[in-house]
Amino acid sequence: MGDGNKIGTGKLSVGQDLATFLLDQMTRNRIELLPISVGDAGRVAVLPFHHKDPFDRLIVAQSLAGQMPLVSRDEALDGYGITRLW
């Protein structure tokens, strides 16, 4: 697993290997990864183009499909009608 963009540029330090840190945090906070389905990809293709980042658009599609809030500070996501926390 790579070090991630923020860690690689020195803007973020987690004090240990990123994979170890992520697995520990996922366990502590009961976080589960969502699989990316063909349906998710199809929803991304029909979303309005409020946001340019394809990964952000993917998590919007998953948020809409699962009727789940999305945790992000990116206000550009508000145009999708999701519940954004943060």
Secondary structure, 3 states (H helix, E strand, C coil): CCCCHHHHCCCCCCCCCHHHHHHHHHHHCCCCCCCCCHHHHHHHHHCCCCCCCHHHHHHHHHHHHHCCCEECCCHHHHHHCCCEEC
